[in-house]
Amino acid sequence: MPSLGRLHLVTDTRPGRDPLAVVQAALSVAGAELVVQVRVEDVASDREAYDLAGRVAGLCAAAGATCLVNDRLHVALAVGAAGGHVGALDLPVDAARRVLGPDAVLGATARTPEAGRAAVAAGATYLGVGPCYLTSTKDGLPTPIGPAGIAAVAGAVDVPVIAIGGVTAARAAELVAAGAYGVAVVGAVSSAADPARATAELLAAITAVR
């Protein structure tokens, strides 16, 4: 199973965004330390998801980085990604594990210690936990859980916890101090004037906490 990087970049495919340019900029700084999670809008076709994921997977392979596909596990398999990530409304974790096979990276979304333990028991190799703070990059999210919520889940499981939701370089250190193995971001990199610099700042914040 591929090692899991501590900085996860979730692609932003909203109108006007250029996810490939952002991924390239982030990879130029982070290389193998980066995990790219390919997430597309719900209205995107499977062909659109496949085309983007295939190009991202190629960029990640050249940089030695890990490529995952959110939600659409058949696309993950089709492009040879390292694995996938499932949320509360996607396939159950045990079903996702059967689809991807025993050696793939499989992330699952959790907000509570109970949900985290259940996801790990069902086959998750890491947990995406949040939202930690208010965020505008995804609609319909529940109330933010903050560092205390991260600490509660991280203390209940023995797999990496990746904090997500409103994460910035300024907030990353407190999340890692609370028990997060790493962080996942969308806007902190994709909306930055200099995505490469934003990536470097996030990596520095994560690694500064021992």
Sequence and secondary structure as in RCSB ss.txt:
>XXXX:A:sequence
MPSLGRLHLVTDTRPGRDPLAVVQAALSVAGAELVVQVRVEDVASDREAYDLAGRVAGLCAAAGATCLVNDRLHV
ALAVGAAGGHVGALDLPVDAARRVLGPDAVLGATARTPEAGRAAVAAGATYLGVGPCYLTSTKDGLPTPIGPAGI
AAVAGAVDVPVIAIGGVTAARAAELVAAGAYGVAVVGAVSSAADPARATAELLAAITAVR
>XXXX:A:secstr
     SEEEE   STT  HHHHHHHHHHHHGGGEEEEE   TTS HHHHHHHHHHHHHHHHHHT EEEEES HHH
HHHHT SEEEE TTSS HHHHHHHH TTSEEEEEESSHHHHHHHHHHT SEEEE   S  SSSSS     HHHHH
HHHHTT SS EEEESS  HHHHHHHHHTT SEEEESHHHHTSSSHHHHHHHHHHHHHT  
